Amino acid sequence: MSLTVPGLEALELAGKRVLVRVDFNVPVDEAGAITDDTRIRAALPTIRAVLAAGGQPILLCHFGRPKGEVVERLRVDPMGVRLAELLGSPVMKLDESTGTGVARAIAAAPAGTTILLENVRFHPGETKADERLAREYAALGDVFVNDAFGASHRAHASVAGIAHSLPSAAGLLVRKELDAFARVLEDPEEPFVAVLGGAKVSDKLKVVDHLLERVTALVVGGGMAYTFLASQGHTIGDSLFEESQVDLCRAALAKAATLGVELLLPVDHVVAERFVADAEAEACGVDIPAGRMALDIGPETRTLFADRIRTARTVVWNGPMGVFELEQFRAGTEAVGRALAECEGTTVVGGGDSVAALALLGLTDRVTHVSTGGGASLELLEGKLLPGIAALAPAPSA
């Protein structure tokens, strides 16, 4: 798996219509107001680079899941307003994303104007990788830039399809993401520690299998840890459990032993009778009693995990250690986050919950790289080549 693709320097931008796929799928409140503009801010360097080079940025993005229909509340007008505020230069938002009307509006736009096209998922062919739709997008531009890392694991028309019709490259955000993951997946400095958490072990076993061949140690917490513990014969009470994954967990433990990889599981827990906001937290040892569910790692485990992380030279983290949204079950995730912040090596964090936890703890600026793509980063950790990235790679010479 190579993460090397052409960057902006590979394209002639001056005087060109530059189609840029961005990820503006931002959270909004009930009134439609943007509550977190991180993804819009992440696209600013590429948009500014295109403008500075004399190109005309034409942005494609998706928002929500309109399922191929025009849904008024899923129009991207708020993103255009916020983008103009952040850019400090004109943004023209159009009500369509293909067609002759769009082409005329682009041609008539004043120099220095960034154009934002309407939600591409209003087209039913977008998520079906429709080639005709991809060509309709491509007809609006001269070159294509993919700067939507968070959508690059999708083989959608505006993500991968356009690249088959135009000279294409990665934007600055995508390049930054790929460089960060290349550092941890292609040539990591050892000791290399991977930290995995989150609810479902079934979501992460492919990641476990891929990383076991690369890491010095694998730290497993969160809900996914309890199926591992059950596979070892421990009692887990009412904790999250996927019976269908037990054999695969045993296989992963055996693989770790064969490869000499240290696989760390929780040795104690913070438990409660129920998962509710006012749950009373209790500590218990490795075996969880009946009528209790583990909702965070315990104090011994926090020390164990944090010590292993601090001494690493490369760390990748995906998934919280517990239900950190509730303060009484946050200590495990906080311990991991603070250990990453104190680690002197390369630290890369992916996955929406892990990123949210870092932000909650005020630690975002204390790690090497925070990924903007949860699903995309997870698939990279599985060893998959993302369709939106593969489409940018030059064809092999004959």
N, C-alpha and C positions, 0 to 999 in steps of 0.2 A: 504494500500500500504506500503510494507516494503522495505526499501532500504538496508537491511542487507544481505550481501553475503560473501562467503569465500574470504579471501585475499591470497596473496602469501605464507603466513606462513602455509596455509593449504596444500601446495603441496611439494612433495619431488623434488627438482630441481637438486641436485648434480648428474652429470653423465646422465642427462636426455635431450632428445630433446624437447625443450620447444617451442611449437607453440604460437606465440604472435600476436594477431590481433591488429594492430596499425592504427591510422588515419593519413596517409601521404598525404591526398588530399589537397595539398598546392597550393596557387596561383603561376602562372608562367607568364612570359612575352611572347611576340611573338616569341622570340628566344628559348623559353623553359627553361629559367633561373628562378630559384625560387626567388620570390620577398618577401616572408614572410615565415620563417622557424619555426614559433611558434609551429606548431603541431609536427614537428620533435623533437624540443627541449622538448616538453611535454612528449614524450615517453622515453627520456633518462633515468630517474630514474628506470623504470622497466627493461629496457634492461641491465643497469649496475647491477641491483640487481640479475638478472639471471646469468650474467657472474660471478659476485662475489661469487655466490653460487655454481659455477662449472657446470652450465647448458649451453646448446647450444641454443641461441636464434634463432628462425626461424620465420621471420616476414612475415605476410600477410597484404596486404593493397590494397586499390583501389585508382584510380586516374581518375577523370572525368567520362564521361558517354559513354564508347565505345559500349554499347548495345550488349554485347556478342560477339564482333568481335575484332580481333587484330588490333589495331590502333597504328601505329609506334610512332606518336607524344604523345601518352598516356602511353608509357612505363615508368617505375619508376626508370630508371637509374639515373636521377639527384638527386632523393631522397637518393639513395644509396651513391652517392658521398658526398652529404652534411652530411649524417649520419656518414660516416667514419671520416669526418673532426671534427664533434662535439664529437664523441665518443673517438677519439684518438686511436682506435684499428681497426683491419681489418674488412671490410664488403665485403662479397661475394654476388654479385647480380646475380641471375639466370634469364634465359629468359623464364622460364615456372613456373607454381605454383603447378603442379601435375605431377605424372608419375614416371616411374622407373629411368629416367635420373636424375630427381630432387632428388630422394632418394639416388642414388649413389653419387651425388655431396655433399649432406649433410653428408653422411658417410665418405667421403674423406676429408672433410674440417678440417683444422688444429684446434687444441684446441684454444679457445678464439676468434674464428671467429663468427661474427654475419652474418646470411644469410638472404638476402632479396629476397623474391619470387616475380615473375612478377605480374602485375596488375590482381587481382582476377576477375575483371569485364570483362576480355577478355573471360571468360566462360559464356555462356548464362544461365547456371543454377545457377550462383551466386545470382543474384537478385530474382530468382524464388524459393529460399530456397530449391534447389534440394538436396535431402538426399544422393543420390549417390555421388555427388560432395563433400558434407560435409565429407563423409567417406573417400574419396580420400585424402582430406586435412588431416584428422585425422591420416591416415596411415603414414604420414611423421613425426609424433611426438609421445611423450609419455604422455605429459600433455598439457593443453591448458590454456592460459591466455588471457582474453579480456581486452585490454587497449585502446580500440577505443571508448571512450564515444561518440564522435561525430557521430558514426555509430550505436550506440546501440539501436536506435529506429527503426532499420531495421531488419526484420527477415530473413537476408541473410545467405547463406550457411556458409560463413567464420566468421560470427558474432555470430549467435545463433546455427547453425547446428553442428559445431565441438563439442560443449559442451555436446552433447548427446552421444558422443562416447569416450570421454577422461575425466579423472579427471580434473576439471576446477576451475578457480578462477578469481577474479578481479585483474587487475594490479594496480600499485600505483596511476596512474592518475585516473582510474575509481573509485578507492576507495576514493580518494580525492574529486572527484565530488559528489559521493553519500553522503559522510559525510557532505559536504556543503549544499546540498539540504535537507538532513534529518534535519539539524539545523533550516531551515526555514519552512519546511513542516510538520515535525512530532512534534517538541517541540520548537516553536519559543518563544523567550522572547518578551513580549509586552511592549510598543505598536509595532505592526507588520504592516508595511506599504508596500504595493505592488505598484510599478510604472509600468504602461503599456503604450506603445506607438507603433509607427509603422504605416504603411499605412492603412491596411485593418482591419476593426473591425471583419469581419467574421473569420479572422485567430486567434482572441484572445477571442472570447466570451466563449468558453469552459474553458479557463483559468480564465476569469472573474467569471464564475459560481462556479468553484472549489475554487478559492481564497476567494470569499465572505464569505464562511463558516469558514475562518481561520483568516482573517486579521482584524485589527482595522480600517484601512483606505485603500481605493483603489484610487490611483491617475491615471487619464486617460488623456493622451495627444496625440500628433501626429495626423495623418490623421484619426485614428479610433475615435477620440473624436467628429468629426463633425456629424457622424450619431447619436451619443448620443445626441448632442445638438439639432439636427433636430427633434429627437423624443420628445424633450421637447417643441418644437414649435419655437425654435430660427431660424433666417434666417442664412444661411451659404454660400450665394453667390455661387461661382463656386468651393467651397472646395470639397475634396473627400467625397463621399456619397454613401452608399449602401442601397438603398431603401428596399431591401428584408430583411434587418437586423433591421429595425426600431422597429418592435414589440418585437424582442428579446432584444433590448437595453432597451425598456420600462420595460420589465420583469426583467432585471438585476437591473434597478433603483428601482423597487418595492421590489425586494428581498433584496437589500441593506437597504432600509428603514425598512423593516420588521425585519431584523437582527440587526439593529442599527449600521450598518457599514457606516462610512463616505465615500461617493463617490465624489471625487473632480474632476470637469471638468474645462476647461479653462474659465476664466471670461473676457479675452481680447486676442487679437491675433496680430500677425505680418502678413500682407497680401501684395499681389501684384496682378497686372493685369494678369501676366503670370508666369509660372514656367520656367524661363530661367536664365542663369548665370548672366546677367546684369540687372535682375529685380530690380525695385526700391521698397524698402520695406517701408511700412506704418504701423502705429499702429491703431487699432480700438477696440471698445468695444466688448461685448459678441455677438452682432448681426453683421454679416458680410454683407456689402452692395453688391448688384448685381454688377457683373463685377469684383469682387475681390475674390481671393482664399487665404485661410489661409495656411501659410507655416511654421509657428512657433507659439508657445505660446507667449503672450504679457508680458509686464513688471510686471503687477499686478499678473498674474498667476505664473510667475517665482518666485516671492516672496512667494506667497501662497504655491506652491508646495515645494520649498526649505525649508521653515519653518517647514512644516509637516515632511519632510524627516529627517532633523537634529535632531528632538526630538524623533525619533523612536529608539527602541532597536534592531529591526530586519527590514531589508529592502531587497526586491528583486526587481530588475529592468530588464525589457525586452522591448526594443523598444525606439527609440529616440522621442523627442518632436516635431521635425520638420525636414526639409531637411538640416541637419547639414552640408552636404557636401559643401553647399554654405555659405560663411561667414556671409552674412547678415541675414541668418535664423538659425544661430547656437546658439544664446544666450540661448534659452530655454533648449536645450540639455546640454549646458555647465552649466547652473544653477543647473540642476538635478545632473550632474556628480560631481560638486564641493560640493553640499550638501551631497552626499554620502561619499565623501572623508572626510568631516567634521563630519559625524555621528560617534558617539562613539560606536554604536552597531555593530551587525553582518550585513555585506553588501555583497550581492551576485548578480552578474551581468551575465545575459545570453542573447544570441541572437547576431548574427554577427554584426548588425549595432550598438548596444549598446557597444559592445566590441571595435569596430572600433572607436567609438566616444571617449571612454575612452583613447585609445591609442593616438588619435589625440590631446587630451587635456593634455596628459602627466600625467594621473591620475591612470593608471593601477595598480601601486604599492600601491595605497592608499585605496583600497577596500579589503575586506576580501577574496573574491574569485571571479575570472573571469572564467566563464565556457568556455570550448573548444568546446561545442556542441550546436549550435543554435536550431536545430530541436529537439534534444534529451532533452535539458533543457525545451523547450516549452511544450513537452509532459509530462514531470515530473510535470510541473506546472498545467497541465490539470488533473493530478491525474492518469495518465496512468502508467502501469508497462512496462518498455521497454523490448522488446523481448530479446535483447542481455544481459540484466541483469537478467531477469527471468530464462534464460537458465543456469545461474550459481548457482541458489538457489538449495540446496540439496533437493532431493525428500522427501516428508513428510513420516514419519515412519508409518507403518501399525498399 
